[in-house]
Amino acid sequence: MRHKEAVVRESRTARRLARKSAALLSGLAALSVALPAAAIREYNLQNPVTPIATQIYDLHTYIMWICVVIFIGVFSVMFYSIFAHRKSKGHQAAQFHENTVVEVIWTIIPFFILLFMAFPATKTVLAMKDASAPDMTIKVTGYQWKWNYDYIDEGFGFYSNLKTSYGQIHGDEPKSDHYLLEVDNPLVVPVGKKVRVLVTANDVIHSWSVPAFGVKQDAIPGFVRDTWFRAETPGIYRGQCSELCGKEHGFMPIVVEVKSADDYAKWLAEHKKAASASADDPSKPWDRKQLLARGEQALQ
Amino acid sequence: MSSIPHDHAGHGDEHGHAHHPAGIMRWIMTTNHKDIGTLYLWFSFIMFLVGGTLALTIRTELFEPGLQIVDPEFFNSLTTLHGLIMIFGAIMPAAVGFANWQVPLMIGAPDMAFARMNNWSFWLLPFAAVLLLSSFLVPGGAAAGGWTLYAPLSVQAGMGMDLTIFAVHIMGASSIMGSINIITTILNLRAPGMTLMKMPLFCWTWLITAYLLIAVMPVLAGTVTMLLTDRHFGTSFFNAAGGGDPVMFQHIFWFFGHPEVYIMILPAFGIVSTIIPTFSRKPLFGYASMVYATASIAILSFLVWAHHMFTVGMPAAGQLFFMYMTMLIAVPTGVKVFNWLATMWKGSLTFETPMLFAIGFIFLFTMGGFTGLVLAITPVDIQLQDTYYVVAHFHYVLVAGSLFAFFGGIYYWLPKWSGKMYDETLGKWHFWLSMIFFNVAFFPMHFLGLAGMPRRIPDYATQFTDWNQVSTVGAFGFGLSQILFLFIVLKALRFGGPASARPWEGADTLEWTVPSPAPYHTFETPPVVS
């Protein structure tokens, strides 16, 4: 008797709770609509600017929708059951159990759905691994807590440090447009060229990542790994270190500037000139005083 | 299986309380599986609240861009210890607590096979927890390399890392001893007539989990020992300059780490497989299939570890192998979900709090399973590795998965353990508040991850602000709802109405044949199972 009353009371309570939670959920929905659209605009992967990133974007969309359809299908069945097969509606329990045919079917069908996902994914994996025949090669080295870009074909390199000021981080100044995603010296590459990136690190594991390129490669000290990209649209693309590397892991962003062929050629010429100007003459003789002065400058 | 032989004939009811001390010594010296189960469960709840406090500190810092309340190194310690405490201090001990209470009762055994070792398995844990938590107070602070402790960063760390390594060793020893106990108990102490294919699925999931634990906890021990020797004894396991390889740390760690996540979910599967048939008043649809599916998941779990490492730069063949193997795990997992649904189908359903949590589990764990499938696809994982998408995925499967199943289990079995009924209305409040706030906290993290927000950063670019704020609000709501849970349990223990031997009409396992609360010693004469 107590149990029956409890069941009746509980379905009334359940309805009341359902009404309350519906109100809460619609309140939340209204809130998210009311907030300015530009503020919460991030729902998906960043816009792809390389063929690989485009493949990844499409692969994700395809797989996500398959999952959504299956999810809706399966849980429609469950919610129907919750509605129609409840004891409070007087439904009597059937006692069936075990059915080998059904078990085989719902093993085989998901397996085939997975095959349909595995095919396009395999093609993209193989494409991402093919760093052969690049137009240029750049060596990226992760440091605690900055990046170094070495144009090994051109004979110069530079460090790339976070440009956002301490004051902005600690709330003393207003935050810039590219807060935490801006550097003093971005990596510069020409548009439309296959750029092979050799990635390594100086101390701990970091990870060089540019979402718009579909690129992420761990930077492992003592090892050199590679990845590649071909950016198809000029612009500035930003990413962040993607492997915990110590206290300033969140403060060593990656910025890549993709320039047109002409702009890149100009930039390259300027930088090579500047680099060779400040480089030492290889045949210069060094005396002790000069060596000490240089050491002091380099190590302090 | 009491070690003191005595004559049953004239003893009757006074038997129960005559042989153990009272007060604090009872709890320190106990070899009784019920007491030890209770100790594990209370310990895990306390650690859950501690880990939750760390999480709320993290979410407070992440409410707005900029650094407001903690410095970056301490933030890294918070994320590290939050992970270690929740995994090793909350989820795993809770699962063992359920095993201790329920396995002997469900197989008709008087206690665990090694009752004294059982005591030690528990009491190692508070000691390990003190080591771990005290690491906040040593010079250099607590370990700050993420719960995954990747070398070489963890080689650089201060003393807090050593305390963490010792704590991990101790917790590992506890798990291994507990698992030996569970396997021996299940294989040897089942009541006559209870064949392996007749025992409750919860016992099957724990049998398989125990084998996983024995297989991989030593691997974790090896990993952290190599880390310790790299740190202090001049070895170079993970140092390229000395001939080692930092990525080897990841391989060995994740060889433990992947089975570890199945260790955390399989007992939850077992609890859900107990609750659903009870409240559907219908037998579990495919018992044999569920056993095979669980075993398949366990075996496959050894073959997928490098899906945590898709960005290290392994050859295409490696990436493809691990992608295919990881995708395959979706098949037996799907089989389990379909079996639960088929159990509910055409049942006679009621929705008491345990059933609400079990249904919530199926719904949200499946969502987590789908995001796991998305992450299994290597090219997509390259974009999502080390972003908040991963954080969303594992919180769906571990919180909305394991934790919800454990809540369901507590509500389900508390009447048996304590003899008191909890307040059903408050239980439902706990469910709905947890359900709603959990999703508010963690669903937006999918968007953050897709948009490119990395993990383990104390400060973020301004375009990520809004979802972070929504998430923080949800986290606080979820956290406060767990205080309600504590209140519900304490209220039940103190003021709850009396529970009958079988308060759930559809329950049919052996524990419901003994009185509520279960007597201190049960099944001293094994029941005969038809």
Chai-1 contact restraints between the chains, C-beta under 6 A:
chainA,res_idxA,chainB,res_idxB,connection_type,confidence,min_distance_angstrom,max_distance_angstrom,comment,restraint_id
A,V7,B,T350,contact,1.0,0.0,6.0,A-B,restraint_1
A,T13,B,T425,contact,1.0,0.0,6.0,A-B,restraint_2
A,L17,B,K428,contact,1.0,0.0,6.0,A-B,restraint_3
A,L17,B,W432,contact,1.0,0.0,6.0,A-B,restraint_4
A,S21,B,W432,contact,1.0,0.0,6.0,A-B,restraint_5
A,A39,B,D466,contact,1.0,0.0,6.0,A-B,restraint_6
A,I40,B,D466,contact,1.0,0.0,6.0,A-B,restraint_7
A,E42,B,F447,contact,1.0,0.0,6.0,A-B,restraint_8
A,E42,B,A451,contact,1.0,0.0,6.0,A-B,restraint_9
A,Y43,B,F447,contact,1.0,0.0,6.0,A-B,restraint_10
A,N44,B,L450,contact,1.0,0.0,6.0,A-B,restraint_11
A,L45,B,Q383,contact,1.0,0.0,6.0,A-B,restraint_12
A,L45,B,L450,contact,1.0,0.0,6.0,A-B,restraint_13
A,Q46,B,G452,contact,1.0,0.0,6.0,A-B,restraint_14
A,I56,B,P379,contact,1.0,0.0,6.0,A-B,restraint_15
A,I56,B,V380,contact,1.0,0.0,6.0,A-B,restraint_16
A,I56,B,Q383,contact,1.0,0.0,6.0,A-B,restraint_17
A,L59,B,P379,contact,1.0,0.0,6.0,A-B,restraint_18
A,L59,B,V380,contact,1.0,0.0,6.0,A-B,restraint_19
A,H60,B,V380,contact,1.0,0.0,6.0,A-B,restraint_20
A,I63,B,V374,contact,1.0,0.0,6.0,A-B,restraint_21
A,C67,B,F370,contact,1.0,0.0,6.0,A-B,restraint_22
A,M78,B,L341,contact,1.0,0.0,6.0,A-B,restraint_23
A,S81,B,M344,contact,1.0,0.0,6.0,A-B,restraint_24
A,S81,B,W345,contact,1.0,0.0,6.0,A-B,restraint_25
A,H85,B,K346,contact,1.0,0.0,6.0,A-B,restraint_26
A,H85,B,G347,contact,1.0,0.0,6.0,A-B,restraint_27
A,H85,B,L349,contact,1.0,0.0,6.0,A-B,restraint_28
A,R86,B,L349,contact,1.0,0.0,6.0,A-B,restraint_29
A,K87,B,S348,contact,1.0,0.0,6.0,A-B,restraint_30
A,K87,B,T350,contact,1.0,0.0,6.0,A-B,restraint_31
A,H91,B,S348,contact,1.0,0.0,6.0,A-B,restraint_32
A,Q92,B,S348,contact,1.0,0.0,6.0,A-B,restraint_33
A,A93,B,R281,contact,1.0,0.0,6.0,A-B,restraint_34
A,A93,B,K282,contact,1.0,0.0,6.0,A-B,restraint_35
A,A93,B,G347,contact,1.0,0.0,6.0,A-B,restraint_36
A,A93,B,S348,contact,1.0,0.0,6.0,A-B,restraint_37
A,A94,B,K346,contact,1.0,0.0,6.0,A-B,restraint_38
A,H97,B,P283,contact,1.0,0.0,6.0,A-B,restraint_39
A,H97,B,F285,contact,1.0,0.0,6.0,A-B,restraint_40
A,E98,B,G286,contact,1.0,0.0,6.0,A-B,restraint_41
A,E103,B,G286,contact,1.0,0.0,6.0,A-B,restraint_42
A,E103,B,S289,contact,1.0,0.0,6.0,A-B,restraint_43
A,W106,B,F338,contact,1.0,0.0,6.0,A-B,restraint_44
A,T107,B,V331,contact,1.0,0.0,6.0,A-B,restraint_45
A,T107,B,V335,contact,1.0,0.0,6.0,A-B,restraint_46
A,P110,B,V331,contact,1.0,0.0,6.0,A-B,restraint_47
A,P110,B,G334,contact,1.0,0.0,6.0,A-B,restraint_48
A,F111,B,V331,contact,1.0,0.0,6.0,A-B,restraint_49
A,L114,B,M327,contact,1.0,0.0,6.0,A-B,restraint_50
A,A121,B,I377,contact,1.0,0.0,6.0,A-B,restraint_51
A,T124,B,P379,contact,1.0,0.0,6.0,A-B,restraint_52
A,V125,B,A316,contact,1.0,0.0,6.0,A-B,restraint_53
A,V125,B,Q319,contact,1.0,0.0,6.0,A-B,restraint_54
A,V125,B,L320,contact,1.0,0.0,6.0,A-B,restraint_55
A,V125,B,T378,contact,1.0,0.0,6.0,A-B,restraint_56
A,L126,B,A316,contact,1.0,0.0,6.0,A-B,restraint_57
A,K129,B,A316,contact,1.0,0.0,6.0,A-B,restraint_58
A,I169,B,G66,contact,1.0,0.0,6.0,A-B,restraint_59
A,I169,B,L67,contact,1.0,0.0,6.0,A-B,restraint_60
A,H170,B,L67,contact,1.0,0.0,6.0,A-B,restraint_61
A,G171,B,G66,contact,1.0,0.0,6.0,A-B,restraint_62
A,K175,B,T462,contact,1.0,0.0,6.0,A-B,restraint_63
A,Y179,B,A461,contact,1.0,0.0,6.0,A-B,restraint_64
A,Y179,B,T462,contact,1.0,0.0,6.0,A-B,restraint_65
A,L180,B,A461,contact,1.0,0.0,6.0,A-B,restraint_66
A,L181,B,A461,contact,1.0,0.0,6.0,A-B,restraint_67
A,V204,B,P152,contact,1.0,0.0,6.0,A-B,restraint_68
A,V204,B,L153,contact,1.0,0.0,6.0,A-B,restraint_69
A,I205,B,P246,contact,1.0,0.0,6.0,A-B,restraint_70
A,P211,B,Q383,contact,1.0,0.0,6.0,A-B,restraint_71
A,P211,B,G452,contact,1.0,0.0,6.0,A-B,restraint_72
A,K216,B,T311,contact,1.0,0.0,6.0,A-B,restraint_73
A,K216,B,I382,contact,1.0,0.0,6.0,A-B,restraint_74
A,D218,B,T311,contact,1.0,0.0,6.0,A-B,restraint_75
A,D218,B,V312,contact,1.0,0.0,6.0,A-B,restraint_76
A,I220,B,P246,contact,1.0,0.0,6.0,A-B,restraint_77
A,P221,B,A240,contact,1.0,0.0,6.0,A-B,restraint_78
A,G222,B,A240,contact,1.0,0.0,6.0,A-B,restraint_79
A,R225,B,G313,contact,1.0,0.0,6.0,A-B,restraint_80
A,Q240,B,P454,contact,1.0,0.0,6.0,A-B,restraint_81
A,S242,B,D386,contact,1.0,0.0,6.0,A-B,restraint_82
A,S242,B,P454,contact,1.0,0.0,6.0,A-B,restraint_83
A,L244,B,G146,contact,1.0,0.0,6.0,A-B,restraint_84
A,L244,B,R456,contact,1.0,0.0,6.0,A-B,restraint_85
A,K247,B,P72,contact,1.0,0.0,6.0,A-B,restraint_86
A,K247,B,E73,contact,1.0,0.0,6.0,A-B,restraint_87
A,G250,B,I457,contact,1.0,0.0,6.0,A-B,restraint_88
A,G250,B,P458,contact,1.0,0.0,6.0,A-B,restraint_89
A,G250,B,D459,contact,1.0,0.0,6.0,A-B,restraint_90
